Amino acid sequence: MASDEIDHVDKGIIYLLQQDARKRTVADIGEKVGVSSSTVANRIDRLEEQGIIKGFHTIVDYTKAGLGHHLLVTATVPLTEREELLDEIMEISGVVSARELLTNNENLSLEIVGASQEDIEESLTELDSHGVHIERMEIMKQERAQPYNHYGQKFANEDNTG
């Protein structure tokens, strides 16, 4: 297998990590995909090095965490400055995620969190000072995630509980 190919073992590993990366051990994953724990660790390292796995993120209920203002913001930034601005935007207090969209207008989706309306206004003011044009804001109620189309599920023998 070439070092950049994704095979059924990688797909199974990715599926299991997307399901619950926090509680899965490499031994547990290895058992479910049929390889040793050291192979799983090596595969995860390779997938991270290749940028296929970009991190392990916790989904937070910000309201329960005392941050009751949770917004999704659609914005427009100049195409020629988008990449540079993304790094600056991620440094703004309250911005917890940014997604670059392949459109001319409304080419940025941001998730912003704050404890108060004032916190949100400060974040929006700072975005404006960086040349980010806010197109739309929506209050976010909840977020759920799952592996894409159960990506790799058939390669993770979850019935094998050992």
N, C-alpha and C positions, 0 to 999 in steps of 0.2 A: 504494500500500500504506500502510495506517495504521501509525504508528510502533510500535505494540505487537503487530502481527501477526507470526507466524512463517511464513515462506514456505519453499520448497524450498531456496533458497540458505542461509538460516539453519540449516535442518535438516542440510544437508550440512556446513556449518562446524562445528556442534555435534558431529556424528558424528566428523569428523576430529580435532577437539580431544580428544574422549573417547578416541579410539584412542591418540593420542600427542601431547599438547599441547607437550611439550618439544622434539621434533624437527621439528615442522611449522612452516614459515615461512608468512607471509601470502601470499607469492608461490606457494608450493606449493599451499596451500589454494585460492587463487584459480584456479589452473590446473585443479584437480580439480572445482571447482564452477562454473567458467565465468564468473568475474568478475575484475576487476582486484584487485591486492593492496591498493590504497587502499580499495576497496569492502569487502574482507574486514576490514581494520582498523576501518573505520567500523562494520561490522556487529557485530564482537566488542565494540567499545566500547558500542554500543547494547544488546546482549544483557547486558552487565555492568551497565549503568545500570538496566535493567529488572529486575535480580535473577534473570534466567533462568540466566546463567552466574554462579556465586557464587565462583569461584576455580579455581585450578589446583593440584592436590594431588599430592604424591608418595606412592606406596604404598611403605612401608618394611618390609623384613624386619627387624624389631626384634631378633630373635635374632642374626642375622648382624651387626647393628650394636652388639652387646654389651648389649642390653637383653632378657634372656631371659625376663622375666616379662611376658606379654601377656594381658590378661584382657578378656572382655566381661562387663559387669555390667548386670543388669536391676534397676532400682530404682523406688521410688515416692516422689514428692514431692507436697505439697499442690497441687491444681489451681490454686488462686488465687495460688500463689507460683511456679509452674513457670517462667514467662518470666523473672522476676527472678532466680531461682536458677540458670538456665542460664548467665547471664553470670558469676556467682560460681563455679559449678562449673568452667567453662572456665579459670579462673585457678588451679585447684588443680594442683600439680605432679603430673605423671604422667597427667593426663587429656588424651587426644589427640583425642577426638571425643565428641560427644553428639548423640543423636537423640531428639527429643520424639515420644512416641507418643500417639495419641488413644484412651486408655483411662483408666479411673479409677485402677486399680492397675497396677503395672508399666508406668508411663507414661514411663519414661526408659531409654534404652539408652546405656551409656557404654563407651568403649574406654579402658583404663588400661594404661600401660606402666611398667616399672621395671627397674632393673638387679638388684635383689635383692628378696627377700621383705619385707625391712624397708621398702623404698621403697613397695611395694604397700600394706603395712599403714599407712604414714603417709598415703597417698592416701585409703584407706578411712576412716581415723580423721577426716581433715579433711572428707570427704563427710558422715560421721555428724554432725559438729559443725554442718553447714549444714542439718540436718534431712532428709537423704537416707536413706531406708530401703532397705537392700540386700535384694533379694528372691532373687537368684540370681547366681552367678559361674561363668564357664566359661573355661577356658584356650583361647586362640585359637592354632591351628597355622599357618594361612596365610590370605591374603586375595587374591581375584582380582576384577577388575572389567572390565566391558565396557559399551558403549553399550546402553541399553534396547532390547531387541528389534531390535538393529541400527538404531536410530533414525537416520534420515537417510542410511543407507548408499546407497540407490538414487540419491541426489542428489550423491554424491561419486564421480566417475568415477575410480576407483583404477587402472584399466587405462591411463589417460592419464599416462604417465610423462614425457612431453615429449621 
